[in-house]
Amino acid sequence: MKKITYLICFAGLIMQSCKQDASTDNPFFSQFNTPFEVPPFDKIRDHHYLPAFREGMKKHCAEITAIINNSATPDFQNTVEALEKSGQMLNQVSAVFFNLQQANTNDSLNAIAEIITPELTAHSDAIFLNEKLFERIKTIYQNKEKIHLTTEQEMVLQKYYDDFVRGGANLSPENKERLKQINGELALLSFKFGNNQLKETNDYRLVIENKKDLSGLPDGVIAQAAENAKEDGLDGKWIFTLHNPSIIPFLQYADNRNLRKQIYEAYINRGSRDNDNNNWDNISKMVSLRVQKAKLLGYPDYASYVLDNNMAKTPARVYQLCNQIWDAALPVAKQEAAELQKMITKEGAKFKLAPWDWRYYAEKRKKEKYNLNETEISEYFPLEKVREGAFYVAQKLFGVTFSQRNDLPLPHPDALAFEVKNANGEHIGIYYADYFPRAGKSSGAWMDAFRTQSKLLHSTPIITNVCNFTKPTGNTPALLTFDEACTLFHEFGHALHGLLSQCTYPSVAGTSVARDFVELPSQIMENWAADPEVLKIYARHWKTGAAIPQQLINKIQASSHFNQGFVVTEFMSAALLDMAYHCIQSEKPIDAAKFEKETLEKIGLLPEITVRYRSPYFGHIFNGGYSAGYYAYTWAEVLDADAFAAFKETGDIFNPEKAQDFLENILTKGGADEPMKLYRQFRGQEPDIEPLLKRKGLMTSRK
């Protein structure tokens, strides 16, 4: 998910620096003189970006003009393939800039983003609204049956035609201008939303001065809080933040209920407070503009516009899936709430279960029921071993190896670089891993590319995973929770999708697939992360190196269905909220706060559970690529549960034939064919929802 922040300060200084910059010292103006031509991060300075962006756009415009002015009859090679080859400098600087601005931002980068985004939006609109260029695409598209195209070429042609139509190529001149205006406004509103979200997350600190207020917290969590305080010049105190590695364990273990409430409310009220970071008005404007855009392009609502390009195709199909999962999970969540309330009452407390109590009492209930707690588990999940486990699975399944390289420039000092090779020892690509939170890094975890694989461009992939895991403290390494270990495997699955791509054309390579298909390669990896056979390989005690004992694995498995009512309803409420926003058909601005409240009441979300992302910090849909698409994780869960079942059915989770089928039909293909066709070729049938419901322990509640 892209998260691009917005900031006006320092703009004048940036502009002045750019005027002084000469192309001779700008790394983007020449071929990268580095191993594997990775970006020379150590030589790139902030003032290099704007000149490089503008030169990239200038070159791209010249390349587009040459395509349009080609006097030869339009064909795939002189038009579509030429478009695939165009814009390489612009793509290069964009990949570096937006990756770093997401993972390691500062005031300078934010100022550049504020300046360049309207220019990039206008540049994109100028291409997709170019009548002469569209005529060439349309001519080829209308005659596609008469020419011999490969399946991948057909997909590329279809993609270009759809992108032009969806970009407004068929609109009247008046509506084209309106669409340009809408796109520009949406881009800036997204910047504002993202910047507000980042500031709201970073601005809050829970400072604890009395050691008694740390009661219940594990030693490692306390040590990290002390490190946070020391970094902020408050040595001898403890600081907790709204970043997940800090707030989640606090909510799980802190005995002080008032402090749990304080930090929880700070978390869920991000972007809702009466200050300059309030996002409600931005949401209202974005929702209205998206409706206007959809209607300009001939769709009744924005969800219909988005889904027409996804596997789901229609809002009705999304709701069918979401409601099926919701109806199975809600009764389980109600039962869980009742059990937690009984525990509270049994302790002699008089209060009613509240959202800031759920994780605390769920953790106590888990320990009581299974004699299991996250601290005990984390001892067996040092970050380095978990990463090695992911590498092991990739080698076992697909024959690829990862070797650390210390001679490559790094996007951040915390990052690591690895060369990826196939079973024959041939270079595949470069993999960067950047694991720890910092003030300039967006929250969450993601995969992205500094360079996409393409046979046409003779380019090998340069892929990055960026996460926000628990940091090492003192002599203790970074110890991950089991959820964090699964997240590492998840994002690594995305990385494999990018690294193992074998496409000719960059526009369909790697993760350039339908939004509700892209999560399959990532989510299926979580199955190996949790499998006992794999756990015994990589889950090693950080002190002794001993493998995780079978007894503990048994406890993890026995507790795998625990709290799933909460987990699923928390997630699905966000997916349904997303759909509700984007199925609005009125262009009239809404009261977003009221709309959120009414939507969650309508679906019956329990008052003890807060929607996973409240609207003012729902970056997936208001500052990322998941608008009308948050359901995609669940859609892909159906696929990944069914796909892993294919391995399990053979009796070997590393079955070579199934691994080869998955590699050939999913990982190497990118978007070079229809996703459901690719899945059927792998599985031999369309996916079944039963494995997912069984995995989540929701089968008994299904009617």
Protein Blocks (a to p, Z undefined) as FASTA:
>chain_A
ZZddddfehklmmmmmmmmpcfklgmklpccdbehhiacfklpcfklmmmmmmmmmmmmm
mmmmmmmmpmbdcdfklmmmmmmmgoklmmmmmmmmmmmmmmogcfklmmmmmmmmmmmm
mmmmmmmmmmklmmmmmmmmmmmmmpccdfklmmmmmmmmmmmmmnopmpcfklmmmmmm
mmmmmmmmmmmmmmmmmmmmmmpccddfblklmgoiafklmmmmmmmmmmnopghiacdd
fbfklmmmmmmmmmblmlmmmmmmmmmmgokaccfkbcklmmmmmmmmmmmmmmmnopab
fklmmmmmmmnlpaklmmmmmmmmmmmmmmmmmmmmmmmmmmmmmnopabdcdfklmmmm
mmmmmmmmnopafklmmmmmcfklmmmmmmmmmmmmnopacdddfkbccfbfkbccdddd
dfkopafbdcdddfbdcfklcedjddddfbdcdfklopacdddddddddddehjbccddd
fklmmmmmmmmmmmmmmmmpccfblklgcjlccfklmmmmmmmmmmmmmpmklmmmmmcc
fklopacdfklmmmmmmmmmgoklmmmmmmmmmmmmmmmmmmpcbfbdcdfklmmmmmmm
mnopafkbccfbafklmmklmocckghklmmmmmmmmmmmmmmmmmmmnopaklfklmmm
mmmmmmmnmmmbcfklmmmmmnopacdfklmmmmnopmmmpZZ
